[in-house]
Amino acid sequence: MMPVEAFFSISGMLVCLIGLVHVIIAYRETTRSAEPDLERVRRFVESAPPLPNHLPRTPSDPSNERHSYRVEEGEAGADTAKAYEAPR
């Protein structure tokens, strides 16, 4: 018969091996589910509201003709600075 210590050691190694297999299977399933669904991404981008006027626009934005990137010195008042101030 096998000594008790050898039995506990072998059974502990088997439990660890089974646990490793479960971890590998769970990891593979989570990485597959994290892949983006391109159709859902496309629908999300299309349903996004237009940018507000105070956000910067890209040069390729068709609505750029209406907005100017330059801010006059008189327009940049305290209300603009407060808009970007962190809450306390």
C-alpha positions in Angstrom: 0.0 0.0 0.0 1.0 3.6 -0.6 2.0 5.9 2.4 -0.5 8.6 3.3 1.9 11.4 2.4 2.4 10.1 -1.1 -1.3 9.8 -1.6 -1.9 13.4 -0.6 1.0 14.6 -2.8 -0.2 12.8 -5.9 -3.9 13.8 -5.3 -2.8 17.5 -4.8 -0.8 17.4 -8.1 -3.9 16.0 -9.9 -6.1 18.7 -8.4 -3.7 21.4 -9.5 -3.5 19.9 -13.0 -7.3 19.8 -13.3 -7.5 23.4 -12.1 -4.9 24.5 -14.7 -7.0 22.9 -17.5 -10.1 24.7 -16.2 -8.2 28.1 -16.1 -6.9 27.6 -19.7 -10.4 26.7 -21.0 -11.9 29.8 -19.2 -9.2 32.1 -20.6 -9.8 30.9 -24.1 -13.5 31.6 -23.8 -13.0 35.1 -22.5 -10.6 36.1 -25.2 -13.0 35.0 -27.9 -15.9 36.9 -26.4 -13.8 40.1 -26.3 -13.4 40.3 -30.0 -15.4 43.3 -31.4 -18.5 42.6 -33.5 -18.0 44.8 -36.6 -21.7 45.1 -37.3 -22.4 46.4 -33.8 -19.5 48.8 -34.0 -20.8 50.2 -37.3 -24.3 50.7 -35.9 -22.9 52.4 -32.8 -20.9 54.8 -34.8 -23.8 55.6 -37.1 -26.1 56.3 -34.2 -23.8 58.7 -32.5 -25.0 62.2 -32.1 -23.2 65.0 -33.9 -20.3 66.8 -32.1 -21.3 69.9 -30.1 -20.0 73.2 -31.4 -17.4 73.6 -28.5 -15.5 70.4 -29.4 -12.7 70.5 -32.0 -13.4 69.1 -35.4 -11.1 67.3 -37.8 -10.1 69.0 -41.1 -12.0 66.3 -43.0 -15.3 67.2 -41.2 -17.8 68.6 -43.8 -19.2 71.0 -41.2 -15.8 72.7 -40.8 -16.8 75.6 -43.0 -19.2 77.0 -40.4 -16.8 76.8 -37.5 -13.5 78.6 -36.9 -10.7 77.1 -34.8 -9.4 80.5 -33.8 -10.9 82.1 -30.7 -10.8 85.8 -30.5 -9.1 87.2 -27.4 -12.4 88.8 -26.2 -14.3 85.5 -26.5 -12.1 83.5 -24.2 -13.6 84.8 -21.0 -14.1 83.4 -17.5 -17.1 81.3 -18.5 -14.9 79.3 -21.0 -12.2 78.7 -18.3 -14.9 77.5 -15.8 -16.2 75.1 -18.3 -12.9 73.2 -18.4 -12.2 73.5 -14.6 -12.2 70.3 -12.6 -15.1 69.9 -10.1 -14.2 70.3 -6.5 
